[in-house]
Amino acid sequence: MRLTKTWSLVIRIKKNDTVNGKRVHSIILDILKKGSISGATMWTGMGGYGKRGNSTTHVEGISINMPLVIEVIDELEKLEKVLPEIKKLVDDNGLITMHEVGIV
């Protein structure tokens, strides 16, 4: 079995975060597509907390502004090209991590 090394970019924001009236997660996906990133997966969490407080508000059984994670796996060079624009967009309202991963 051969292990291929590559990189994972993980972006943690809140589902309802917006910039200029547009959802941040939609803008991030657009940036990734324009950067020829192979693919991305978005995960919505049921709850959480961070420096901006709790990430879940329940209104009659409906969760609002849940945590959202966008995960991308691609070559380091490609991720480094889109990272500055994503960092500027997320700023201090989220968390961005990168780590090396192995694909089996």
N, C-alpha and C positions, 0 to 999 in steps of 0.2 A: 504494500500500500504506500502510495506517495502522497505526501502532504504539501499542498501549495500554500505558501505564505502570502497574505494580502492584508488589507486594513479594514477596520470597521469604524465608521463614524456614527455616533449616537447623539441625537439632539433631543433634549427634554424641554418641553414647553407646556403651556396650558392650551386646551382645545380651542378656547374662545379668544385667544390672543389675536389682536389685529394691528395692522400698520396701514394708515391711510384708508381705512374702511375695508381692507381685504384681510382675510384670515392668514396668519403667519404660516401655518402649515401648507397652505396652497402656494404661497410665494416660494417657500423652500422647495417644494416639489418642482415648481417651474425652474428654479435655479439649477436643481439637479439634472433635469431633463436637458436644459440648454448646455450644461457642462458635460453632456454625453456620459453621465453616470449610468452604469448597467441597470440599476433598479433600486427601489427603496420600499420599505415596509413601514406602515404607521400602525402603532399600537395605542389603543385608548385604555388607560388605567381606570380602575374603579374608585380610586382615591389616593391621596398622598399628601405630603406637606413639604415645604421648603422655605427658603428665606422670605417668600411672598405670602406665607401662611398656608392654610389648607387648600387643597386643589379640588375639593368636591363640595358642592352645595346640593342638598336634596330638597326638592320641592314636589310634594305629593308623589313620591316614588321615582321621580326623574332626576338624574344627576346632571348638574350643569357645571361647565368649566372644569372638566376632568383633566387629569394629567395625560399628556400625549407624548409618545416616544416615536421618533423617526429613526430607523436604522438602515444604514447603507453599507454595503461591502464592495470595495473596488480597490484599484491600484492607488498607492499613496500619491503619486504625481497628479492623478485626476482629482482626488479629494482635496489636495492642497490648492488647486486652482479655484474651487468653489468655496472653500472654507472662509476666506475673508468676507465675502458677500453675506454668507450665512451668519457669521459672527456679528457683523454689523447689524443685521436684522434681529437676531436673538438678543444681543447685547447682554444686559444684566437680568433679563426677564426669563432666563432659562439656563440650561447647562449643556455644554457640548463636550463630548469626550471622544478620544480616538485611541484605538489600541490595535496591535497586530493580532491577526487571527490566522488559523490554519484551516484550509478547506480540504476535506477528505474526498 
